[in-house]
Each structure stands twice: as C-alpha cells, then as structure tokens.
C-alpha cells in the first residue's frame, strides 16, 4: 500500500510538474506532495531493526569415551557472528591450542582425543547470549566440572 501510494504521488508529479519545468527551476512551494511522500516513506519499515542473536541449536551435554574425538557444536540465527568459548568459566581460544571453528551460523569446538582434563562445562557466548553444556567421560567422574555460583 505504501509503495502504491508513493508511486501514485510520483506519477502525479511526473504528469503535472516534470513536463513543464526542469527540476532545479521548480520552487519548493510547488511540491507539497514531496513532504507527504517523505512522511510516508520515512515511516516505512524498509530497514527493519536488527534482530537479536538466538541459539537455534544450543550446545548439548555430551558423554564420550577417553581418547575418542568429540565435537561440541551450536548454531545461531545470525551468520558470521563472533563467538567466544569458555571451559569451566575460563576463556579458551585457538591460541590455547583449541580447535575452534565457525561456518556461517555454526560454532564448534573439536577435541581429537578426549582426556580426563577435557571433562568440563563449556560455554559459547555470542552478542551477550550464551549456551552451556557439560562434557563427561564415559565410566569416569565429572570431577573437573566446576559449577559457577554453586
């Protein structure tokens, strides 16, 4: 409807003014419809507000055997959003030797050979939103998992 109205206003302009005067020669008071067009277009939702990040697939608690590979993965609704990872509330990164990957909306942590030290609570944070999961060893204890605030 808004587009239709703006096209009607432009057609009116083209029929009445543009044929008779060059644009720069027309005085502003000859364009009352321009202020109406501006009012209409400035309230149009052409550029919607950016939606907040949401986890469409959060991290999942995972149990794995010692010396086996595991991938912790989540997915967000925004492509190429920057994620930070933590293990037991301590930041981890590629510089720490972790295999952290991102493919558009998917964020993953790859552990090639799980050790007892890998058993922990892992968190991914993107734009202030986070998801958390526990990695435990099959047949082992969860003694390395530190619950914050408990």
Secondary structure, DSSP 8 states (H G I E B T S, - for coil): -HHHHHHHHHHHHIIIIITTS-GGGS-GGG-HHHHHHHHHHHTS-SS-------EEE----EEE-TT--EEEEEEESSTT--EEEEETTEEE-GGGT-EEEEETTEEEEEESS--GGG-EEEEEEETTEEEEEEEEETTS--TT---TT-
